[in-house]
Amino acid sequence: MLQSPPAPPGMREDEIDTPALVIDLDAFESNLDHMAALLAPTGVKLRAHAKTHKSPVIAKLQMARGAIGQCVQKVAEAEILAWGGINDILVSNEVVGAAKLARLCALARIAKVALCVDDAEQVAAIEAAAADAGVRMSVLVEIDVGAGRAGIAAGPEAVELALRIAGSKHLTFGGLQAYQGSAQHKRTITERQTLIGAAIDASRRTQEQLRQQGLECAIIGGAGTGSFQIEAGSGVYTEMQCGSYIFMDADYARNLDASGAPVSTFRHSLFVLSTVMSASRPGVAVLDAGHKAVSIDSGMPTVWQRPDVRYVSASDEHGKLEVGSETVAPKLGEKLRLVPGHCDPTVDRFDWYVGVRGGRVECLWPVAARGGFS
């Protein structure tokens, strides 16, 4: 069952029912424009990751600013985007199971759809599904570029798998998926450059070996908000799969440049609006936003524009704040914006985005692809 919308357009922000997922539209639009401006000189394309926003509305706003398509992690996300009018979708993940593959092949009738493999058995299953559906599917080989998660070994093993795809009557070899996820939140620029440098080398080496076999990579994709400028300047990667840049969570904001200053030039635009529900103890306030409203897997949220107030612990429906002795404590009923530590799973807790501008609600957008469905 959908949650009730927490506010109608025109309502003041301080009247929004909480907890609510709020987008500062000015900051959000600034982030969209900033990414487009950063990538324009490189010639590298943006295939923005929809696992962050889960919204065809936001996907269309990204594509209006030059993104060539969207990434997703699940078939259900691909379905929501395709039904919402997005016509170029990469499932940047492996898809296993006849039912899921049948659903994905069905989408190929209304959109350009691709997916990833790291095993010959997956190729055979996709081939069978595509033959049954009467479609031709684009398939990328995912290589392990250092994250130690999914992906076949770069080099000869990846080439052998690509040749298997290219030899199919029902499949097209689409290129390489080369995402180094473990580099995204390394704090120093040296750490990120070292890990991404190894990913670039593995991708380049595999690309050259594929060319020796007569195969070209239409796509070499990867990168994220924490590293995309390194991949974009590599001369190897063709598509950036950034997602969190549109919202900028608290954890990405901790990444540093060579001088030790925050490296990100994107703005915080996503907040969980919350209400002080208890202020009965000195130095403590309690919010109505706990585990069920904000993800803490990447650390506690921060309190927007209140460095003197710390969110220190969460339970199911409570968020505990500590307030310094020299600080004016938040009052009962006061609304506070929280910057989530990790935006993706926080978004997944809500049915609605509440877009605000100038202190008033401007729009409501459904988080259409939320939930743990496949």
C-alpha positions as CSV (number, residue, x, y, z in Angstrom):
1,M,0.0,0.0,0.0
2,L,1.3,3.4,-0.9
3,Q,2.1,5.8,1.9
4,S,-0.1,8.9,1.9
5,P,1.6,12.0,0.3
6,P,3.1,13.9,3.2
7,A,2.2,17.3,1.7
8,P,0.3,19.0,-1.1
9,P,1.9,21.5,-3.5
10,G,1.9,25.0,-2.0
11,M,2.3,23.9,1.6
12,R,5.1,25.5,3.7
13,E,8.1,23.1,4.3
14,D,7.6,23.5,8.1
15,E,4.1,22.1,7.7
16,I,5.1,18.8,5.9
17,D,4.1,15.7,7.8
18,T,7.2,13.8,8.9
19,P,9.3,11.8,8.4
20,A,9.4,12.8,4.7
21,L,11.9,12.5,1.9
22,V,12.5,16.1,0.7
23,I,14.4,17.3,-2.4
24,D,15.8,20.8,-2.4
25,L,15.0,21.5,-6.1
26,D,17.5,24.3,-6.5
27,A,20.4,22.2,-5.2
28,F,19.1,19.1,-7.2
29,E,19.0,21.0,-10.5
30,S,22.4,22.5,-9.8
31,N,23.8,19.0,-9.4
32,L,22.2,17.9,-12.7
33,D,23.7,20.8,-14.6
34,H,27.1,20.5,-12.9
35,M,27.6,16.9,-13.9
36,A,26.6,17.7,-17.5
37,A,29.2,20.5,-17.5
38,L,32.0,18.3,-16.0
39,L,31.5,15.6,-18.5
40,A,31.0,17.7,-21.6
41,P,34.7,18.4,-22.4
42,T,35.6,14.7,-21.9
43,G,33.4,13.3,-24.6
44,V,32.4,10.5,-22.2
45,K,28.7,9.9,-21.8
46,L,26.6,9.7,-18.7
47,R,24.5,6.6,-18.1
48,A,23.1,7.6,-14.7
49,H,22.4,5.0,-12.1
50,A,18.7,4.8,-11.3
51,K,19.3,2.5,-8.2
52,T,19.9,5.9,-6.5
53,H,16.6,7.6,-7.4
54,K,14.3,4.8,-8.6
55,S,12.2,7.4,-10.5
56,P,11.4,7.8,-14.2
57,V,10.7,11.5,-13.5
58,I,14.3,12.0,-12.4
59,A,15.7,9.8,-15.2
60,K,14.0,12.0,-17.7
61,L,15.5,15.1,-16.1
62,Q,18.9,13.6,-16.4
63,M,18.4,12.6,-20.0
64,A,17.1,16.1,-20.8
65,R,20.6,17.3,-19.8
66,G,22.5,14.8,-22.0
67,A,22.5,11.4,-20.2
68,I,22.2,8.7,-22.9
69,G,20.3,6.3,-20.7
70,Q,20.0,4.7,-17.3
71,C,21.6,1.9,-15.3
72,V,19.6,-0.3,-13.0
73,Q,20.5,-3.3,-10.8
74,K,17.2,-5.2,-11.0
75,V,14.7,-6.3,-13.6
76,A,11.9,-4.6,-11.7
77,E,13.7,-1.3,-11.9
78,A,14.2,-1.8,-15.6
79,E,10.5,-2.4,-16.0
80,I,9.5,0.7,-14.1
81,L,11.8,2.9,-16.2
82,A,10.8,1.4,-19.5
83,W,7.1,1.7,-18.7
84,G,7.8,5.2,-17.7
85,G,9.3,6.1,-21.1
86,I,13.0,5.5,-20.7
87,N,14.3,3.9,-23.9
88,D,17.9,3.0,-23.1
89,I,18.5,0.8,-20.1
90,L,21.5,-1.3,-18.9
91,V,21.1,-3.8,-16.1
92,S,24.6,-3.3,-14.7
93,N,24.3,-6.7,-13.0
94,E,23.9,-10.4,-13.6
95,V,20.3,-11.6,-14.1
96,V,19.7,-15.3,-13.2
97,G,16.4,-17.2,-13.5
98,A,14.1,-18.0,-16.4
99,A,11.3,-15.8,-15.2
100,K,13.5,-12.7,-14.8
101,L,15.1,-13.2,-18.1
102,A,11.7,-13.6,-19.8
103,R,10.6,-10.3,-18.3
104,L,13.8,-8.6,-19.4
105,C,13.5,-9.9,-23.0
106,A,9.9,-8.7,-23.1
107,L,11.1,-5.2,-22.3
108,A,13.4,-5.3,-25.4
109,R,10.3,-4.8,-27.5
110,I,9.7,-1.3,-26.1
111,A,13.3,-0.2,-25.1
112,K,16.9,-0.8,-25.8
113,V,17.9,-3.2,-23.0
114,A,21.3,-4.7,-22.1
115,L,22.6,-6.8,-19.2
116,C,25.8,-8.2,-17.9
117,V,27.3,-11.7,-17.5
118,D,30.4,-13.2,-15.9
119,D,29.7,-16.9,-16.7
120,A,29.1,-19.0,-19.8
121,E,26.0,-20.6,-18.1
122,Q,24.4,-17.2,-17.9
123,V,25.1,-16.6,-21.6
124,A,23.3,-19.9,-22.5
125,A,20.3,-18.9,-20.4
126,I,20.0,-15.5,-21.9
127,E,20.4,-16.9,-25.4
128,A,17.5,-19.3,-24.7
129,A,15.3,-16.6,-23.3
130,A,16.1,-14.3,-26.3
131,A,15.3,-17.0,-28.8
132,D,12.0,-17.8,-27.1
133,A,11.0,-14.2,-27.1
134,G,12.2,-13.6,-30.7
135,V,14.5,-10.7,-29.7
136,R,18.2,-10.0,-29.8
137,M,19.8,-9.0,-26.5
138,S,22.9,-6.9,-26.0
139,V,25.2,-8.5,-23.4
140,L,28.2,-7.0,-21.7
141,V,31.0,-9.0,-20.0
142,E,31.5,-7.9,-16.4
143,I,35.2,-8.0,-15.4
144,D,36.5,-7.9,-11.9
145,V,38.6,-4.8,-11.7
146,G,39.5,-5.1,-8.1
147,A,36.2,-5.0,-6.1
148,G,36.2,-8.7,-5.5
149,R,32.5,-9.0,-6.0
150,A,31.0,-10.1,-9.3
151,G,32.9,-10.2,-12.6
152,I,35.1,-12.7,-14.5
153,A,38.9,-12.2,-14.6
154,A,40.1,-9.5,-16.9
155,G,42.1,-10.6,-19.9
156,P,41.8,-14.0,-21.7
157,E,38.8,-15.4,-19.6
158,A,36.8,-12.3,-20.4
159,V,37.7,-12.5,-24.1
160,E,36.6,-16.1,-24.2
161,L,33.3,-15.2,-22.7
162,A,32.9,-12.3,-25.2
163,L,33.6,-14.6,-28.1
164,R,30.8,-16.9,-26.8
165,I,28.4,-14.0,-26.8
166,A,29.5,-12.7,-30.2
167,G,29.0,-16.2,-31.7
168,S,25.3,-16.3,-30.7
169,K,22.5,-15.8,-33.2
170,H,20.4,-14.1,-30.5
171,L,22.9,-12.0,-28.7
172,T,25.2,-9.1,-29.4
173,F,28.4,-8.4,-27.6
174,G,27.9,-5.0,-26.0
175,G,31.2,-4.3,-24.3
176,L,32.6,-4.4,-20.8
177,Q,31.2,-3.6,-17.4
178,A,34.2,-2.5,-15.3
179,Y,32.9,-0.9,-12.1
180,Q,35.3,-0.5,-9.1
181,G,32.8,0.0,-6.3
182,S,35.2,-0.4,-3.4
183,A,37.1,2.8,-4.6
184,Q,34.1,5.1,-4.3
185,H,34.4,5.9,-0.6
186,K,38.1,5.8,-0.1
187,R,38.8,9.1,1.6
188,T,42.1,10.2,0.0
189,I,42.6,11.0,-3.6
190,T,45.7,8.8,-3.6
191,E,43.7,5.8,-2.6
192,R,41.1,6.4,-5.2
193,Q,43.6,7.0,-8.0
194,T,45.5,3.8,-7.1
195,L,42.4,1.6,-7.2
196,I,40.9,3.2,-10.3
197,G,44.3,3.1,-12.0
198,A,44.3,-0.6,-11.7
199,A,40.7,-0.8,-13.0
200,I,41.7,1.3,-16.0
201,D,44.7,-0.9,-16.7
202,A,42.6,-4.1,-16.6
203,S,39.9,-2.6,-18.8
204,R,42.5,-1.3,-21.4
205,R,44.3,-4.7,-21.5
206,T,41.0,-6.6,-22.0
207,Q,39.9,-4.1,-24.7
208,E,43.1,-4.6,-26.6
209,Q,42.9,-8.4,-26.4
210,L,39.3,-8.2,-27.6
211,R,40.4,-6.1,-30.6
212,Q,43.0,-8.8,-31.5
213,Q,40.0,-11.2,-31.8
214,G,38.1,-8.7,-34.0
215,L,35.7,-7.5,-31.2
216,E,35.1,-3.9,-30.4
217,C,33.5,-2.6,-27.2
218,A,30.6,-0.2,-27.9
219,I,30.6,0.4,-24.1
220,I,33.2,0.3,-21.4
221,G,31.2,1.4,-18.4
222,G,31.7,1.9,-14.8
223,A,32.7,4.7,-12.4
224,G,30.7,6.3,-9.7
225,T,30.2,9.6,-7.9
226,G,33.5,9.1,-5.9
227,S,35.7,8.5,-8.9
228,F,34.2,9.4,-12.2
229,Q,36.6,12.2,-13.1
230,I,39.5,9.7,-13.0
231,E,37.7,7.2,-15.4
232,A,36.4,10.0,-17.6
233,G,40.0,11.2,-18.2
234,S,41.3,7.7,-18.9
235,G,40.7,7.4,-22.6
236,V,39.3,3.9,-22.0
237,Y,35.9,4.3,-20.4
238,T,33.0,5.5,-22.6
239,E,30.2,5.7,-20.1
240,M,29.9,6.9,-16.5
241,Q,27.5,5.2,-14.2
242,C,27.2,7.8,-11.4
243,G,24.1,7.9,-9.3
244,S,24.5,9.6,-5.9
245,Y,25.8,12.9,-7.4
246,I,22.2,14.1,-7.8
247,F,21.6,14.0,-4.0
248,M,25.1,13.9,-2.3
249,D,24.8,11.9,0.9
250,A,26.9,12.6,4.0
251,D,29.4,9.7,3.3
252,Y,30.4,10.9,-0.2
253,A,30.9,14.4,1.3
254,R,33.7,12.9,3.4
255,N,35.9,12.2,0.4
256,L,38.9,14.5,0.2
257,D,41.1,16.1,-2.4
258,A,44.9,16.4,-2.4
259,S,44.8,19.3,0.0
260,G,42.6,17.4,2.5
261,A,39.5,19.5,1.7
262,P,36.2,17.9,0.6
263,V,36.5,17.0,-3.0
264,S,32.9,17.1,-4.1
265,T,31.5,20.1,-5.8
266,F,28.0,18.8,-5.7
267,R,25.4,20.1,-3.2
268,H,23.4,18.2,-0.7
269,S,19.9,18.1,-2.1
270,L,18.2,15.1,-0.5
271,F,17.0,15.3,3.1
272,V,14.8,13.4,5.5
273,L,12.7,16.0,7.1
274,S,11.9,15.1,10.8
275,T,10.2,16.4,13.8
276,V,11.4,16.7,17.4
277,M,9.0,14.4,19.2
278,S,10.6,14.5,22.7
279,A,12.8,17.0,24.4
280,S,12.3,16.0,28.0
281,R,15.9,15.5,29.0
282,P,18.7,18.2,29.1
283,G,21.1,17.9,26.2
284,V,19.0,15.3,24.4
285,A,16.3,15.6,21.7
286,V,14.5,12.8,20.0
287,L,13.3,12.8,16.3
288,D,10.6,10.8,14.6
289,A,13.2,9.5,12.1
290,G,15.0,6.2,13.1
291,H,15.9,3.1,11.2
292,K,12.7,3.0,9.2
293,A,13.3,6.5,7.9
294,V,17.1,6.9,7.3
295,S,19.8,4.4,6.5
296,I,22.8,4.2,8.8
297,D,24.9,1.6,7.0
298,S,27.3,4.3,6.0
299,G,27.2,6.2,9.3
300,M,24.7,8.4,11.1
301,P,23.0,11.2,9.2
302,T,24.1,14.7,9.9
303,V,21.8,17.5,11.0
304,W,21.6,20.1,8.2
305,Q,23.2,23.4,9.1
306,R,23.4,22.4,12.8
307,P,27.0,21.2,13.4
308,D,26.3,21.8,17.1
309,V,23.7,19.0,17.1
310,R,24.7,15.3,16.6
311,Y,22.5,12.4,15.6
312,V,24.0,9.7,17.8
313,S,21.8,6.7,17.6
314,A,18.7,5.2,15.9
315,S,16.0,2.8,16.9
316,D,13.0,1.7,14.8
317,E,11.1,5.0,15.1
318,H,13.4,7.2,17.1
319,G,16.5,9.2,16.3
320,K,18.5,10.4,19.3
321,L,20.2,13.8,19.1
322,E,22.9,15.1,21.5
323,V,23.1,18.8,22.1
324,G,26.1,20.7,23.5
325,S,25.7,22.6,26.8
326,E,26.3,25.9,25.0
327,T,23.8,25.1,22.2
328,V,20.1,26.1,22.0
329,A,18.4,22.8,22.0
330,P,15.8,22.0,19.3
331,K,12.3,22.5,20.6
332,L,9.4,20.1,20.8
333,G,7.7,20.1,17.4
334,E,10.7,21.7,15.6
335,K,11.4,20.4,12.1
336,L,15.0,19.4,11.2
337,R,16.5,18.3,7.9
338,L,18.8,15.2,8.1
339,V,21.4,14.5,5.5
340,P,21.4,10.7,5.1
341,G,24.7,8.8,5.3
342,H,23.7,6.7,2.3
343,C,21.1,8.0,0.0
344,D,20.2,4.9,-2.0
345,P,18.7,2.8,0.8
346,T,17.2,5.9,2.4
347,V,15.2,6.7,-0.8
348,D,14.0,3.1,-0.8
349,R,12.2,3.7,2.5
350,F,9.7,6.2,1.0
351,D,6.9,6.3,-1.6
352,W,7.2,10.0,-2.3
353,Y,9.7,12.7,-3.0
354,V,8.6,16.1,-1.8
355,G,10.2,18.8,-4.0
356,V,10.6,22.1,-2.2
357,R,11.8,25.5,-3.5
358,G,11.8,28.7,-1.5
359,G,10.4,27.1,1.6
360,R,7.3,25.7,-0.2
361,V,6.3,22.4,-1.7
362,E,6.5,22.6,-5.5
363,C,5.9,19.0,-6.6
364,L,5.4,15.4,-5.5
365,W,7.2,12.6,-7.4
366,P,6.6,8.9,-6.7
367,V,9.6,6.7,-5.8
368,A,8.2,4.3,-8.4
369,A,10.8,1.5,-8.3
370,R,11.3,1.3,-4.6
371,G,11.1,-2.0,-2.6
372,G,12.9,-5.3,-2.4
373,F,11.2,-6.8,-5.4
374,S,13.3,-8.5,-8.1
